[in-house]
Amino acid sequence: MHLLKQVVFFGSLIWFAGPSMIALRATGCTDAAIQQSQKQAAVAAPEYSTQIMLARQATLEIYEHGMLGNSGSAINNKIGRPPGMSVAVAVDGKIVWAEGFGLADVEQCVPATPKTKFRIGSTSKPLTSAAAALLYEQGRIDLDAPIQRYVPSFPDKGQVITTRELLGHLGGIRHYNAAEEIENQKQYSSVTESLARFKDDPLIAPPGTKWRYSTYGYVLVSAVIEGASGQDFLTFMHDKVFLPLGMTDTEADVNDRIIPNRARWYNLTSDGSYRNSPYADLSYKWAGGGFLSTAEDLVRFGSALLKPGFLRQDTLVLIFSPQKTSAGEKTRTKYGFCWEIHDAGDPDLGNHGAMRRFEHGGGAVGSSSVLVIYPDQNVVVAWLQNSDDFRDWPMSRVAAPFFADRKEVQPTKSKSK
């Protein structure tokens, strides 16, 4: 079987119809109808036609090969394919390519497109960080003040916890455990109510002393945002972050709300077949893992952080600078205000490239996402999919054709199987 098995002319681009359709045939969905819908929904800047062709070929190759299952899935260390996914690339602040592959809804044969809304999991945290940064710029959040200034109902732990520490995962607040993630069927009516899940628990380390990843720490940040802004957290995010950045397809994953273009969520069995994911209510962690978004919206967000505008230059330096412990020591993970920071030449452990980059990924029940900013190339890439069973995210292969020094690279020849 050849990778590029059919060629269709799409505007000034060559549309390659290939193996992303393989898994769909097993669902009984019609290839032609899905391809036509996805072709019409794709975003493609004509001046980047060569780069898009290369990136699309790389994406199809990744899909044909499959992705490696993560340790918590039924396909651990096996190769499988997500039911659907959406990819977007922005260069110099402009979305130059966005496209969906596979199915947003397997049962109804609904194709994934750039407008499909996926659960983005912990990629919600950089969005929350940006909101806190806005309030910091306005002088409404003192990053080094005790959080009780903004959340007086949070119990005194005998040691000062600051917003700066929470944003850098240095606050000593625990993360949720596996049982809590599975048994997340309760709907919380407010951020304050969701604090009850952890507010009375002991700290796992003195604040500032140890880096410990914590979604609950970001739930507490959302309570700080409410206290500092005087607005409900979701309202503040909508009014002050999403709307100003044109992120009109980003919102909380409220289960009982009718949300157009929301994907369905899936897990893979050991034989690679799809099953509906269990019901999950994410209202306990809006700030840390509860948003829906599209690949297009995420690259809009990442692009807004490439230069001053939405945030000041000094604030951008702050959020993209690795935090240190109270003893002045570097943390094991170079982590800013909810961004993993990689310098040029750092080991490429996540297949995102060895160049300088800022990134964050996330997984929620039945869905996952990755957002990568390449600041030296002014390239931003987002990849979303409706399964959280995978850990193999070869983002650099999708991004590389858009780097300035790769514009003349020619497509590799497809291999037969």
C-alpha positions as CSV (number, residue, x, y, z in Angstrom):
1,M,0.0,0.0,0.0
2,H,1.3,3.4,-0.9
3,L,1.2,6.3,1.5
4,L,0.0,8.8,-1.1
5,K,-2.7,6.7,-2.9
6,Q,-4.8,9.5,-4.4
7,V,-4.2,13.0,-5.4
8,V,-6.8,15.7,-5.5
9,F,-6.2,19.3,-6.5
10,F,-7.4,21.6,-3.7
11,G,-7.1,25.3,-4.6
12,S,-3.4,25.8,-5.2
13,L,-2.5,22.9,-3.0
14,I,-2.3,19.2,-3.8
15,W,-4.7,17.2,-1.5
16,F,-3.2,13.9,-0.6
17,A,-5.9,11.4,0.4
18,G,-4.2,8.6,2.3
19,P,-4.1,6.3,5.3
20,S,-6.0,8.5,7.7
21,M,-9.0,6.8,6.1
22,I,-7.8,3.2,6.9
23,A,-9.2,3.1,10.4
24,L,-12.4,4.7,9.3
25,R,-13.4,1.9,7.0
26,A,-13.8,-0.4,10.0
27,T,-16.5,2.0,11.4
28,G,-18.7,1.8,8.3
29,C,-18.3,5.5,7.5
30,T,-18.0,6.6,3.9
31,D,-14.5,7.7,2.9
32,A,-15.6,10.1,0.1
33,A,-18.1,12.1,2.2
34,I,-15.6,12.4,5.1
35,Q,-12.8,13.5,2.8
36,Q,-15.0,16.1,1.1
37,S,-16.1,17.6,4.4
38,Q,-12.6,17.8,5.7
39,K,-11.2,19.2,2.5
40,Q,-13.8,22.0,2.6
41,A,-13.1,22.8,6.2
42,A,-9.3,22.9,6.0
43,V,-7.3,26.1,6.2
44,A,-4.4,26.5,3.8
45,A,-2.4,29.6,3.0
46,P,-1.4,29.4,-0.7
47,E,2.0,31.0,-0.1
48,Y,2.8,28.1,2.2
49,S,1.6,25.4,-0.2
50,T,5.0,23.5,-0.3
51,Q,5.4,23.6,3.5
52,I,1.8,22.5,4.0
53,M,2.3,19.6,1.6
54,L,5.3,18.4,3.6
55,A,3.6,18.9,6.9
56,R,0.5,17.0,5.7
57,Q,2.6,14.2,4.4
58,A,4.4,14.0,7.8
59,T,1.0,13.9,9.6
60,L,-0.3,11.1,7.4
61,E,2.9,9.1,7.8
62,I,2.5,9.5,11.6
63,Y,-1.1,8.3,11.4
64,E,-0.3,5.4,9.1
65,H,2.5,4.2,11.4
66,G,0.4,4.8,14.5
67,M,1.3,6.3,17.9
68,L,2.7,4.5,21.0
69,G,0.2,3.8,23.7
70,N,0.9,5.2,27.2
71,S,1.4,3.2,30.4
72,G,-2.1,3.9,31.7
73,S,-3.9,2.6,28.6
74,A,-4.9,-0.9,27.3
75,I,-2.4,-0.4,24.4
76,N,0.6,0.3,26.6
77,N,3.7,0.0,24.4
78,K,1.6,-1.0,21.4
79,I,0.9,1.1,18.3
80,G,-2.6,2.4,17.7
81,R,-4.4,5.3,16.1
82,P,-6.7,7.9,17.7
83,P,-10.2,8.0,16.2
84,G,-9.8,11.7,15.1
85,M,-7.4,14.5,15.4
86,S,-6.9,18.1,14.4
87,V,-3.6,20.0,13.6
88,A,-2.9,23.7,13.2
89,V,0.2,25.7,12.4
90,A,0.7,29.4,12.8
91,V,3.7,31.4,11.4
92,D,4.3,35.0,12.4
93,G,1.0,35.1,14.1
94,K,-1.0,33.9,11.1
95,I,-2.7,30.5,10.9
96,V,-1.3,29.0,7.7
97,W,-2.6,25.5,8.0
98,A,-5.3,23.7,9.9
99,E,-6.9,20.4,9.1
100,G,-8.8,17.6,10.7
101,F,-8.2,13.8,10.2
102,G,-10.4,10.9,11.2
103,L,-13.6,11.1,13.1
104,A,-14.9,13.4,15.9
105,D,-17.8,11.1,16.4
106,V,-17.3,7.4,15.4
107,E,-20.9,6.4,15.8
108,Q,-22.4,9.2,13.7
109,C,-19.5,9.3,11.2
110,V,-18.8,13.0,12.0
111,P,-15.4,14.0,10.6
112,A,-12.8,15.9,12.7
113,T,-12.2,19.3,11.3
114,P,-10.3,22.4,12.5
115,K,-13.5,23.5,14.2
116,T,-13.8,20.3,16.2
117,K,-13.6,21.1,20.0
118,F,-11.5,18.6,21.9
119,R,-10.8,18.4,25.6
120,I,-7.4,19.9,26.0
121,G,-6.6,18.6,29.6
122,S,-3.7,20.3,31.2
123,T,-3.1,22.6,28.2
124,S,-5.8,24.5,30.1
125,K,-3.1,25.6,32.6
126,P,-1.2,28.0,30.3
127,L,-4.5,29.7,29.6
128,T,-5.1,30.1,33.3
129,S,-1.5,31.3,33.7
130,A,-2.1,34.0,31.1
131,A,-5.2,35.2,33.1
132,A,-3.2,35.5,36.3
133,A,-0.4,37.3,34.3
134,L,-3.0,39.9,33.1
135,L,-4.1,40.6,36.7
136,Y,-0.4,40.8,37.8
137,E,0.2,43.5,35.1
138,Q,-2.8,45.4,36.4
139,G,-1.5,45.3,39.9
140,R,-4.5,43.3,41.1
141,I,-2.5,40.2,42.0
142,D,0.7,40.4,44.1
143,L,2.5,37.2,43.1
144,D,4.2,37.0,46.5
145,A,1.3,37.7,48.8
146,P,-0.3,34.9,50.8
147,I,-3.1,33.5,48.8
148,Q,-5.5,34.1,51.6
149,R,-5.5,37.8,50.5
150,Y,-7.6,36.6,47.5
151,V,-9.1,33.4,48.9
152,P,-9.7,34.1,52.6
153,S,-11.7,30.8,52.9
154,F,-8.6,28.7,52.1
155,P,-7.2,27.2,55.4
156,D,-4.0,28.6,56.8
157,K,-1.4,25.8,56.4
158,G,1.0,27.3,58.9
159,Q,3.3,28.4,56.0
160,V,2.8,31.1,53.3
161,I,1.6,29.9,49.9
162,T,1.9,32.4,47.1
163,T,0.4,32.7,43.6
164,R,3.9,32.6,42.2
165,E,4.6,29.2,43.8
166,L,1.3,27.8,42.6
167,L,1.9,28.9,39.0
168,G,5.3,27.2,39.0
169,H,4.0,24.0,40.8
170,L,6.0,24.9,44.0
171,G,3.1,25.6,46.3
172,G,3.0,22.2,48.1
173,I,-0.6,21.5,47.0
174,R,-1.1,17.9,46.1
175,H,-2.2,16.6,42.7
176,Y,-5.3,14.5,42.2
177,N,-4.8,10.7,42.4
178,A,-5.9,8.0,40.0
179,A,-9.0,7.1,41.9
180,E,-10.2,10.8,41.9
181,E,-9.7,11.1,38.2
182,I,-11.8,8.0,37.5
183,E,-14.5,8.9,40.0
184,N,-15.0,12.4,38.7
185,Q,-18.8,12.4,38.2
186,K,-19.8,15.1,40.6
187,Q,-20.8,18.5,39.2
188,Y,-19.4,21.5,41.1
189,S,-21.3,24.7,40.8
190,S,-18.4,27.0,41.6
191,V,-14.6,27.2,42.0
192,T,-15.0,27.7,45.7
193,E,-17.0,24.5,46.0
194,S,-14.4,22.5,44.1
195,L,-11.7,23.6,46.6
196,A,-13.3,21.2,49.1
197,R,-11.6,18.3,47.2
198,F,-8.2,19.2,48.7
199,K,-8.3,22.3,50.8
200,D,-8.2,20.4,54.1
201,D,-5.4,18.0,53.1
202,P,-1.8,18.5,54.4
203,L,0.8,20.0,52.1
204,I,3.1,17.5,50.4
205,A,6.1,19.8,50.9
206,P,6.8,23.2,52.4
207,P,5.9,25.8,49.8
208,G,8.8,26.8,47.6
209,T,11.0,23.8,48.4
210,K,10.0,21.2,45.9
211,W,8.5,21.1,42.4
212,R,5.5,18.9,42.4
213,Y,3.0,19.0,39.5
214,S,-0.4,19.9,40.7
215,T,-3.7,20.4,38.9
216,Y,-5.3,21.3,42.3
217,G,-2.7,24.0,42.6
218,Y,-4.2,25.6,39.5
219,V,-7.7,25.2,40.8
220,L,-6.5,27.3,43.7
221,V,-5.0,29.8,41.2
222,S,-8.5,30.1,39.6
223,A,-9.9,31.0,43.1
224,V,-7.1,33.7,43.3
225,I,-8.2,35.0,39.9
226,E,-11.8,35.2,41.1
227,G,-10.8,37.0,44.3
228,A,-8.5,39.5,42.5
229,S,-10.8,40.2,39.6
230,G,-14.2,40.2,41.3
231,Q,-15.5,38.0,38.5
232,D,-16.4,34.4,38.1
233,F,-13.4,32.5,36.8
234,L,-15.0,31.3,33.6
235,T,-16.5,34.7,32.9
236,F,-13.1,36.3,33.3
237,M,-11.4,33.8,31.0
238,H,-14.1,34.4,28.4
239,D,-14.1,38.2,28.6
240,K,-10.4,38.9,29.2
241,V,-8.5,36.1,27.5
242,F,-10.6,34.2,24.9
243,L,-12.5,37.0,23.3
244,P,-9.5,39.5,23.0
245,L,-7.5,36.7,21.3
246,G,-10.2,35.6,19.0
247,M,-10.5,32.2,20.7
248,T,-14.2,32.0,20.1
249,D,-14.2,28.1,20.1
250,T,-12.6,27.8,23.6
251,E,-14.9,27.2,26.6
252,A,-15.4,25.0,29.6
253,D,-16.5,21.4,28.9
254,V,-19.9,21.7,30.6
255,N,-21.5,18.3,30.1
256,D,-25.2,19.3,30.1
257,R,-24.6,22.3,27.8
258,I,-25.3,22.0,24.0
259,I,-21.8,22.8,22.5
260,P,-21.6,22.8,18.7
261,N,-18.7,20.8,17.2
262,R,-17.8,19.0,20.5
263,A,-16.1,15.7,19.8
264,R,-16.9,12.4,21.4
265,W,-14.4,10.7,23.7
266,Y,-12.8,7.3,23.2
267,N,-10.4,4.8,24.6
268,L,-8.7,2.0,22.7
269,T,-8.9,-1.7,23.7
270,S,-5.9,-4.0,23.6
271,D,-6.8,-5.0,20.0
272,G,-6.9,-1.3,18.9
273,S,-10.7,-1.0,18.6
274,Y,-12.6,2.0,20.0
275,R,-14.8,2.2,23.0
276,N,-16.6,5.2,24.4
277,S,-14.8,6.7,27.4
278,P,-16.5,6.7,30.8
279,Y,-18.5,9.7,31.8
280,A,-16.5,12.4,33.4
281,D,-17.4,15.8,34.8
282,L,-14.5,18.2,34.7
283,S,-16.0,21.0,36.8
284,Y,-13.6,20.2,39.6
285,K,-10.7,21.4,37.5
286,W,-11.7,24.0,35.0
287,A,-8.4,25.9,35.4
288,G,-6.1,22.9,35.4
289,G,-7.7,20.6,32.8
290,G,-11.3,21.4,32.0
291,F,-11.4,23.5,28.8
292,L,-12.5,22.6,25.3
293,S,-10.6,24.1,22.4
294,T,-9.7,23.8,18.8
295,A,-6.2,23.5,17.2
296,E,-6.8,26.9,15.6
297,D,-7.6,28.6,18.9
298,L,-4.6,27.1,20.6
299,V,-2.2,28.4,18.0
300,R,-3.9,31.8,18.2
301,F,-3.1,31.7,21.9
302,G,0.4,30.6,21.4
303,S,1.0,33.3,18.8
304,A,-0.2,36.0,21.2
305,L,2.8,35.1,23.4
306,L,5.4,35.4,20.7
307,K,5.7,39.2,21.2
308,P,4.4,42.0,23.4
309,G,0.8,43.0,22.9
310,F,-1.6,40.8,24.9
311,L,1.0,40.8,27.7
312,R,4.0,43.1,28.2
313,Q,7.5,42.0,27.4
314,D,8.6,41.8,31.0
315,T,5.6,39.6,31.7
316,L,6.4,37.3,28.8
317,V,10.0,37.0,30.2
318,L,8.5,36.1,33.6
319,I,6.2,33.3,32.4
320,F,8.8,31.8,30.2
321,S,11.6,31.8,32.8
322,P,12.3,28.6,34.8
323,Q,11.2,28.9,38.4
324,K,13.6,28.2,41.3
325,T,13.0,26.8,44.7
326,S,13.2,29.0,47.8
327,A,16.8,27.9,48.2
328,G,17.6,29.3,44.7
329,E,18.0,25.8,43.2
330,K,16.8,24.9,39.7
331,T,13.8,22.5,39.6
332,R,14.2,19.1,38.0
333,T,11.9,20.2,35.2
334,K,12.6,23.7,33.7
335,Y,9.1,25.0,34.3
336,G,7.9,28.6,34.0
337,F,4.4,29.8,34.7
338,C,2.9,26.6,33.4
339,W,5.2,26.2,30.4
340,E,7.9,23.6,30.0
341,I,11.0,25.4,28.8
342,H,13.5,23.8,26.5
343,D,16.7,25.5,25.4
344,A,18.3,24.8,22.0
345,G,20.2,21.5,22.2
346,D,18.2,20.1,25.1
347,P,17.4,16.4,24.8
348,D,14.4,15.9,22.6
349,L,12.5,13.5,24.9
350,G,9.1,14.3,23.5
351,N,9.8,14.3,19.7
352,H,9.1,18.0,19.6
353,G,12.5,19.1,18.3
354,A,15.9,20.0,19.7
355,M,15.4,23.8,19.1
356,R,14.4,26.3,21.7
357,R,10.7,25.8,22.5
358,F,8.0,26.4,25.1
359,E,5.4,23.6,25.3
360,H,2.6,22.1,27.3
361,G,0.4,19.0,26.8
362,G,-2.6,17.6,28.5
363,G,-4.9,14.7,28.7
364,A,-8.5,14.4,30.0
365,V,-10.8,11.4,29.9
366,G,-10.9,10.4,26.2
367,S,-9.0,13.3,24.7
368,S,-5.5,15.0,24.7
369,S,-3.6,17.9,23.3
370,V,-0.1,19.4,22.8
371,L,0.8,23.0,22.2
372,V,4.3,24.0,21.2
373,I,5.8,27.4,20.6
374,Y,9.1,27.7,18.7
375,P,9.9,31.4,19.5
376,D,13.0,31.7,17.3
377,Q,11.1,30.6,14.3
378,N,7.8,32.3,15.2
379,V,6.1,29.0,14.6
380,V,3.3,27.6,16.8
381,V,1.8,24.1,16.4
382,A,-1.2,22.5,18.1
383,W,-2.3,18.8,17.9
384,L,-5.5,17.6,19.4
385,Q,-7.1,14.2,19.4
386,N,-10.1,12.4,20.9
387,S,-8.2,9.7,22.9
388,D,-5.9,10.1,25.8
389,D,-4.2,6.7,25.3
390,F,-1.1,7.9,23.5
391,R,2.3,9.4,24.5
392,D,4.0,9.7,21.2
393,W,3.7,13.3,19.9
394,P,6.1,13.9,17.0
395,M,5.4,17.6,16.7
396,S,8.7,18.6,15.2
397,R,8.0,16.6,12.1
398,V,4.9,18.7,11.5
399,A,6.5,22.0,12.5
400,A,9.8,21.6,10.6
401,P,8.7,22.4,7.1
402,F,7.6,25.9,8.3
403,F,11.0,26.8,9.7
404,A,12.8,29.3,7.5
405,D,15.8,27.0,6.9
406,R,13.5,24.2,5.8
407,K,11.4,25.9,3.1
408,E,13.3,24.3,0.3
409,V,13.1,20.8,1.6
410,Q,11.5,18.4,-0.8
411,P,9.0,15.7,0.1
412,T,10.4,12.3,0.9
413,K,9.3,9.4,-1.4
414,S,6.6,7.3,-0.1
415,K,7.3,3.7,0.9
416,S,5.4,0.7,-0.2
417,K,4.2,-1.9,2.3
